[in-house]
């Protein structure tokens, strides 16, 4: 067990906070701003914790931050993987794993996501686990980050939670089942029998007759359709193009959903933005 370096931890956090501007993390600058970088309350909000808790860390007082708190702070401050690892060591913890099992989103993907205010978008792992969504993404599909355990993966939920399919047009369900099974097969083979992907496969083989049937097809290389048809409970069907930006180092993808200008779906996206704002309010 490492020893926490409270002074070093506080100094590192202050320096990283002061180096960021509101626009770097998708926040409005506002008027009468005197702080050179982010305010403590802004970092706390980005990290989903109380301002008092975060401030105590920067003042070198309070309890040792947990690994979960450190991971949240690392994402809130848009740290690189090297900076995240340094943060964990200063706080007396071993850094989390890197690579395919890591859930730390790179600053580059976060910076892009932060600028997509008027677009449905999400960052997902190679197993289809949603790590971040834009507000319009939440309005389109619901909050996909709320799930826990295997259910965090849409590839798992597709075969175990009927409600998952309600947001997708019925005519695409068969292809999506083959797509999710193919993706799990590729990930399990790539990562090995002890991987999370392999564990999801075992669970699905035990719990889903449909998955067993699709898995028996031995398919790999099934790719998503260019046009995705979502079903919104109030707006109906939205036909969206999906652009995929991949971070190979972390095996994460930024999925951005756009509508062709002048179409009915483009108008529905504008209405979706209004509905999303009302829900947040």
C-alpha positions as a Markdown table, in Angstrom:
| # | Residue | x | y | z |
|---|---|---|---|---|
| 1 | Unk | 0.0 | 0.0 | 0.0 |
| 2 | Unk | 1.4 | 3.4 | -1.0 |
| 3 | Unk | 1.5 | 6.4 | 1.3 |
| 4 | Unk | -0.6 | 9.4 | 0.2 |
| 5 | Unk | 1.4 | 12.5 | -0.7 |
| 6 | Unk | -1.1 | 15.1 | 0.4 |
| 7 | Unk | 1.0 | 18.2 | -0.5 |
| 8 | Unk | 2.0 | 16.7 | -3.9 |
| 9 | Unk | -1.6 | 15.7 | -4.6 |
| 10 | Unk | -2.9 | 19.1 | -3.8 |
| 11 | Unk | -0.3 | 20.9 | -5.8 |
| 12 | Unk | -0.9 | 18.7 | -8.8 |
| 13 | Unk | -4.6 | 19.2 | -8.8 |
| 14 | Unk | -4.3 | 23.0 | -8.4 |
| 15 | Unk | -1.9 | 23.2 | -11.3 |
| 16 | Unk | -4.1 | 21.0 | -13.6 |
| 17 | Unk | -7.3 | 23.0 | -12.6 |
| 18 | Unk | -5.6 | 26.4 | -13.3 |
| 19 | Unk | -4.4 | 25.2 | -16.7 |
| 20 | Unk | -7.9 | 24.5 | -17.9 |
| 21 | Unk | -10.3 | 27.1 | -19.3 |
| 22 | Unk | -14.1 | 26.6 | -19.2 |
| 23 | Unk | -14.3 | 26.1 | -23.0 |
| 24 | Unk | -11.7 | 23.3 | -22.7 |
| 25 | Unk | -14.3 | 21.2 | -20.8 |
| 26 | Unk | -17.5 | 22.3 | -22.5 |
| 27 | Unk | -18.5 | 25.0 | -19.9 |
| 28 | Unk | -19.6 | 28.6 | -20.7 |
| 29 | Unk | -17.1 | 31.2 | -19.7 |
| 30 | Unk | -19.7 | 33.7 | -18.4 |
| 31 | Unk | -19.1 | 37.3 | -17.4 |
| 32 | Unk | -17.0 | 38.8 | -14.6 |
| 33 | Unk | -14.7 | 35.8 | -14.5 |
| 34 | Unk | -11.7 | 36.4 | -12.3 |
| 35 | Unk | -10.3 | 32.9 | -11.9 |
| 36 | Unk | -7.4 | 32.1 | -14.2 |
| 37 | Unk | -8.5 | 28.6 | -14.8 |
| 38 | Unk | -11.5 | 26.5 | -13.6 |
| 39 | Unk | -13.1 | 27.1 | -10.3 |
| 40 | Unk | -13.1 | 24.4 | -7.7 |
| 41 | Unk | -16.9 | 24.1 | -7.9 |
| 42 | Unk | -16.6 | 23.6 | -11.6 |
| 43 | Unk | -14.1 | 20.7 | -11.2 |
| 44 | Unk | -16.3 | 19.3 | -8.5 |
| 45 | Unk | -19.4 | 19.4 | -10.7 |
| 46 | Unk | -17.5 | 17.8 | -13.6 |
| 47 | Unk | -16.3 | 15.1 | -11.2 |
| 48 | Unk | -19.8 | 14.5 | -9.7 |
| 49 | Unk | -18.8 | 15.3 | -6.2 |
| 50 | Unk | -19.4 | 18.0 | -3.6 |
| 51 | Unk | -17.3 | 21.2 | -3.8 |
| 52 | Unk | -16.4 | 20.8 | -0.1 |
| 53 | Unk | -15.0 | 17.3 | -0.7 |
| 54 | Unk | -12.9 | 18.5 | -3.7 |
| 55 | Unk | -11.7 | 21.6 | -1.9 |
| 56 | Unk | -10.5 | 19.6 | 1.1 |
| 57 | Unk | -8.3 | 17.6 | -1.2 |
| 58 | Unk | -6.7 | 20.7 | -2.7 |
| 59 | Unk | -6.2 | 22.0 | 0.9 |
| 60 | Unk | -4.3 | 18.8 | 1.8 |
| 61 | Unk | -6.9 | 17.9 | 4.4 |
| 62 | Unk | -9.7 | 15.3 | 4.7 |
| 63 | Unk | -9.7 | 11.5 | 4.1 |
| 64 | Unk | -7.7 | 9.7 | 1.5 |
| 65 | Unk | -9.6 | 9.8 | -1.8 |
| 66 | Unk | -11.0 | 6.5 | -3.0 |
| 67 | Unk | -10.1 | 5.0 | -6.4 |
| 68 | Unk | -13.6 | 5.8 | -7.6 |
| 69 | Unk | -13.2 | 9.5 | -6.6 |
| 70 | Unk | -9.8 | 9.7 | -8.2 |
| 71 | Unk | -11.1 | 8.2 | -11.5 |
| 72 | Unk | -13.9 | 10.8 | -11.5 |
| 73 | Unk | -11.5 | 13.7 | -10.8 |
| 74 | Unk | -9.1 | 12.4 | -13.6 |
| 75 | Unk | -12.0 | 12.5 | -16.1 |
| 76 | Unk | -13.3 | 15.9 | -14.8 |
| 77 | Unk | -9.9 | 17.4 | -15.3 |
| 78 | Unk | -9.4 | 15.8 | -18.7 |
| 79 | Unk | -6.2 | 14.1 | -17.6 |
| 80 | Unk | -4.1 | 12.0 | -19.9 |
| 81 | Unk | -3.5 | 8.4 | -18.9 |
| 82 | Unk | 0.0 | 9.2 | -17.7 |
| 83 | Unk | -1.4 | 12.1 | -15.6 |
| 84 | Unk | -4.2 | 9.9 | -14.3 |
| 85 | Unk | -1.6 | 7.3 | -13.2 |
| 86 | Unk | 0.4 | 10.0 | -11.5 |
| 87 | Unk | -2.7 | 11.2 | -9.7 |
| 88 | Unk | -3.4 | 7.7 | -8.3 |
| 89 | Unk | 0.2 | 7.3 | -7.1 |
| 90 | Unk | 0.1 | 10.6 | -5.3 |
| 91 | Unk | -3.1 | 9.6 | -3.6 |
| 92 | Unk | -1.6 | 6.3 | -2.4 |
| 93 | Unk | -3.2 | 3.9 | -4.9 |
| 94 | Unk | -2.0 | 1.7 | -7.7 |
| 95 | Unk | -3.2 | 3.1 | -11.1 |
| 96 | Unk | -6.0 | 1.2 | -12.9 |
| 97 | Unk | -5.2 | -1.0 | -15.9 |
| 98 | Unk | -4.6 | 0.6 | -19.3 |
| 99 | Unk | -5.7 | -0.6 | -22.7 |
| 100 | Unk | -8.9 | -2.4 | -23.6 |
| 101 | Unk | -10.2 | -2.8 | -20.0 |
| 102 | Unk | -9.6 | 0.9 | -19.2 |
| 103 | Unk | -12.6 | 3.2 | -18.8 |
| 104 | Unk | -10.6 | 6.4 | -18.7 |
| 105 | Unk | -11.6 | 8.5 | -21.7 |
| 106 | Unk | -8.7 | 10.3 | -23.5 |
| 107 | Unk | -8.7 | 14.2 | -23.3 |
| 108 | Unk | -8.9 | 14.3 | -27.1 |
| 109 | Unk | -12.2 | 12.4 | -27.3 |
| 110 | Unk | -13.6 | 14.4 | -24.4 |
| 111 | Unk | -12.7 | 17.7 | -26.0 |
| 112 | Unk | -14.6 | 16.7 | -29.1 |
| 113 | Unk | -17.6 | 15.4 | -27.1 |
| 114 | Unk | -17.7 | 18.6 | -25.1 |
| 115 | Unk | -18.3 | 20.6 | -28.3 |
| 116 | Unk | -21.2 | 18.5 | -29.6 |
| 117 | Unk | -23.9 | 20.5 | -27.8 |
| 118 | Unk | -26.4 | 20.1 | -30.6 |
| 119 | Unk | -25.7 | 16.5 | -31.6 |
| 120 | Unk | -26.5 | 13.1 | -30.2 |
| 121 | Unk | -23.2 | 11.4 | -29.4 |
| 122 | Unk | -21.6 | 8.9 | -27.0 |
| 123 | Unk | -18.3 | 7.4 | -26.1 |
| 124 | Unk | -18.4 | 3.6 | -25.8 |
| 125 | Unk | -16.0 | 0.8 | -25.0 |
| 126 | Unk | -15.3 | -2.1 | -27.4 |
| 127 | Unk | -18.0 | -4.0 | -25.5 |
| 128 | Unk | -20.6 | -1.4 | -26.1 |
| 129 | Unk | -20.5 | 0.1 | -22.6 |
| 130 | Unk | -21.4 | 3.8 | -22.7 |
| 131 | Unk | -19.0 | 5.9 | -20.8 |
| 132 | Unk | -20.2 | 9.4 | -21.7 |
| 133 | Unk | -23.2 | 11.0 | -23.6 |
| 134 | Unk | -24.1 | 14.4 | -24.8 |
| 135 | Unk | -27.3 | 15.8 | -23.4 |
| 136 | Unk | -29.0 | 15.2 | -26.8 |
| 137 | Unk | -27.6 | 11.7 | -26.8 |
| 138 | Unk | -29.4 | 11.1 | -23.5 |
| 139 | Unk | -32.6 | 12.7 | -24.9 |
| 140 | Unk | -32.4 | 10.2 | -27.9 |
| 141 | Unk | -31.7 | 6.9 | -26.1 |
| 142 | Unk | -32.0 | 7.6 | -22.4 |
| 143 | Unk | -29.1 | 7.6 | -19.9 |
| 144 | Unk | -27.1 | 4.6 | -20.9 |
| 145 | Unk | -24.4 | 5.3 | -18.3 |
| 146 | Unk | -26.8 | 4.3 | -15.4 |
| 147 | Unk | -26.4 | 0.6 | -15.9 |
| 148 | Unk | -24.1 | -1.6 | -13.7 |
| 149 | Unk | -22.4 | -4.9 | -14.1 |
| 150 | Unk | -22.8 | -6.8 | -17.4 |
| 151 | Unk | -25.9 | -4.7 | -18.2 |
| 152 | Unk | -23.6 | -1.8 | -18.9 |
| 153 | Unk | -23.0 | -3.5 | -22.3 |
| 154 | Unk | -25.7 | -3.1 | -24.9 |
| 155 | Unk | -24.4 | -6.4 | -26.3 |
| 156 | Unk | -25.5 | -8.0 | -23.1 |
| 157 | Unk | -28.7 | -5.9 | -22.6 |
| 158 | Unk | -29.9 | -6.7 | -26.0 |
| 159 | Unk | -30.4 | -10.4 | -25.1 |
| 160 | Unk | -31.5 | -9.9 | -21.5 |
| 161 | Unk | -33.5 | -6.7 | -21.3 |
| 162 | Unk | -36.5 | -6.4 | -23.7 |
| 163 | Unk | -36.7 | -2.6 | -23.0 |
| 164 | Unk | -33.4 | -2.1 | -24.7 |
| 165 | Unk | -35.0 | -2.9 | -28.1 |
| 166 | Unk | -37.7 | -0.3 | -27.8 |
| 167 | Unk | -35.4 | 2.4 | -29.0 |
| 168 | Unk | -34.6 | 0.6 | -32.2 |
| 169 | Unk | -36.9 | 0.0 | -35.2 |
| 170 | Unk | -38.1 | -3.6 | -35.3 |
| 171 | Unk | -37.0 | -4.3 | -38.8 |
| 172 | Unk | -33.3 | -3.9 | -37.7 |
| 173 | Unk | -33.5 | -6.2 | -34.6 |
| 174 | Unk | -32.3 | -9.4 | -36.4 |
| 175 | Unk | -29.2 | -7.6 | -37.8 |
| 176 | Unk | -28.4 | -6.0 | -34.5 |
| 177 | Unk | -28.6 | -9.3 | -32.7 |
| 178 | Unk | -26.0 | -10.7 | -35.2 |
| 179 | Unk | -23.9 | -7.6 | -34.9 |
| 180 | Unk | -23.7 | -7.7 | -31.1 |
| 181 | Unk | -22.9 | -11.5 | -31.1 |
| 182 | Unk | -20.3 | -11.0 | -33.8 |
| 183 | Unk | -18.7 | -8.2 | -31.8 |
| 184 | Unk | -18.6 | -10.2 | -28.6 |
| 185 | Unk | -17.0 | -13.2 | -30.5 |
| 186 | Unk | -14.3 | -11.0 | -31.9 |
| 187 | Unk | -13.6 | -9.3 | -28.5 |
| 188 | Unk | -13.5 | -12.5 | -26.6 |
| 189 | Unk | -11.1 | -14.1 | -29.1 |
| 190 | Unk | -8.9 | -11.0 | -29.1 |
| 191 | Unk | -8.8 | -10.6 | -25.3 |
| 192 | Unk | -8.8 | -14.2 | -24.2 |
| 193 | Unk | -10.8 | -16.6 | -22.0 |
| 194 | Unk | -10.3 | -14.6 | -18.8 |
| 195 | Unk | -11.5 | -11.3 | -20.3 |
| 196 | Unk | -14.7 | -9.5 | -19.5 |
| 197 | Unk | -15.9 | -10.2 | -23.1 |
| 198 | Unk | -15.5 | -13.9 | -22.5 |
| 199 | Unk | -17.5 | -13.7 | -19.2 |
| 200 | Unk | -20.3 | -11.9 | -21.0 |
| 201 | Unk | -20.4 | -14.7 | -23.6 |
| 202 | Unk | -20.7 | -17.3 | -20.9 |
| 203 | Unk | -23.5 | -15.5 | -19.1 |
| 204 | Unk | -25.4 | -15.0 | -22.3 |
| 205 | Unk | -25.0 | -18.6 | -23.4 |
| 206 | Unk | -26.5 | -19.6 | -20.0 |
| 207 | Unk | -29.3 | -17.0 | -20.0 |
| 208 | Unk | -30.5 | -16.4 | -23.5 |
| 209 | Unk | -31.9 | -18.9 | -26.0 |
| 210 | Unk | -31.8 | -16.3 | -28.8 |
| 211 | Unk | -28.1 | -15.6 | -28.1 |
| 212 | Unk | -27.3 | -19.3 | -28.2 |
| 213 | Unk | -29.0 | -19.5 | -31.6 |
| 214 | Unk | -27.1 | -16.5 | -33.0 |
| 215 | Unk | -23.8 | -17.5 | -31.4 |
| 216 | Unk | -24.1 | -20.9 | -33.2 |
| 217 | Unk | -23.9 | -19.1 | -36.6 |
| 218 | Unk | -20.1 | -18.5 | -35.9 |
| 219 | Unk | -20.3 | -15.1 | -37.5 |
| 220 | Unk | -17.5 | -12.5 | -37.4 |
| 221 | Unk | -17.1 | -9.3 | -39.2 |
| 222 | Unk | -20.8 | -8.3 | -39.1 |
| 223 | Unk | -20.8 | -4.5 | -39.5 |
| 224 | Unk | -23.4 | -1.9 | -38.5 |
| 225 | Unk | -25.7 | -0.4 | -41.1 |
| 226 | Unk | -24.8 | 3.0 | -42.4 |
| 227 | Unk | -28.3 | 4.3 | -41.4 |
| 228 | Unk | -29.5 | 3.8 | -37.9 |
| 229 | Unk | -33.2 | 4.0 | -37.2 |
| 230 | Unk | -34.0 | 5.0 | -33.6 |
| 231 | Unk | -37.5 | 5.0 | -32.1 |
| 232 | Unk | -38.1 | 7.9 | -29.7 |
| 233 | Unk | -41.2 | 7.5 | -27.4 |
| 234 | Unk | -42.5 | 11.0 | -28.3 |
| 235 | Unk | -41.0 | 11.8 | -31.7 |
| 236 | Unk | -41.2 | 8.4 | -33.4 |
| 237 | Unk | -38.6 | 7.1 | -35.8 |
| 238 | Unk | -35.4 | 9.1 | -36.4 |
| 239 | Unk | -33.1 | 8.0 | -39.3 |
| 240 | Unk | -29.5 | 9.0 | -38.4 |
| 241 | Unk | -26.1 | 8.5 | -39.9 |
| 242 | Unk | -23.4 | 7.3 | -37.5 |
| 243 | Unk | -19.8 | 8.6 | -37.7 |
| 244 | Unk | -17.3 | 6.6 | -35.6 |
| 245 | Unk | -14.0 | 8.1 | -34.3 |
| 246 | Unk | -11.8 | 5.5 | -32.7 |
| 247 | Unk | -9.2 | 5.8 | -30.0 |
| 248 | Unk | -7.1 | 2.7 | -30.6 |
| 249 | Unk | -5.0 | 3.1 | -27.4 |
| 250 | Unk | -8.0 | 2.8 | -25.2 |
| 251 | Unk | -10.3 | 0.8 | -27.5 |
| 252 | Unk | -12.9 | 3.5 | -27.2 |
| 253 | Unk | -15.2 | 4.9 | -29.9 |
| 254 | Unk | -16.9 | 8.3 | -30.2 |
| 255 | Unk | -20.2 | 7.7 | -32.0 |
| 256 | Unk | -21.8 | 10.8 | -33.5 |
| 257 | Unk | -25.4 | 10.7 | -34.9 |
| 258 | Unk | -26.3 | 13.2 | -37.6 |
| 259 | Unk | -29.4 | 13.8 | -39.8 |
| 260 | Unk | -29.4 | 14.8 | -43.4 |
| 261 | Unk | -30.3 | 18.5 | -43.7 |
| 262 | Unk | -33.8 | 19.3 | -44.7 |
| 263 | Unk | -35.2 | 15.9 | -43.7 |
| 264 | Unk | -38.0 | 15.1 | -41.3 |
| 265 | Unk | -35.4 | 13.7 | -38.9 |
| 266 | Unk | -33.4 | 16.9 | -38.9 |
| 267 | Unk | -36.6 | 18.7 | -37.7 |
| 268 | Unk | -37.1 | 16.0 | -35.1 |
| 269 | Unk | -33.6 | 16.5 | -33.8 |
| 270 | Unk | -34.4 | 20.2 | -33.2 |
| 271 | Unk | -37.5 | 19.1 | -31.3 |
| 272 | Unk | -35.4 | 16.6 | -29.4 |
| 273 | Unk | -33.1 | 19.4 | -28.2 |
| 274 | Unk | -36.2 | 21.2 | -26.8 |
| 275 | Unk | -37.5 | 18.1 | -25.1 |
| 276 | Unk | -34.0 | 17.3 | -23.7 |
| 277 | Unk | -33.7 | 20.8 | -22.2 |
| 278 | Unk | -37.2 | 20.5 | -20.6 |
| 279 | Unk | -36.2 | 17.1 | -19.1 |
| 280 | Unk | -33.0 | 18.6 | -17.6 |
| 281 | Unk | -34.9 | 21.5 | -16.2 |
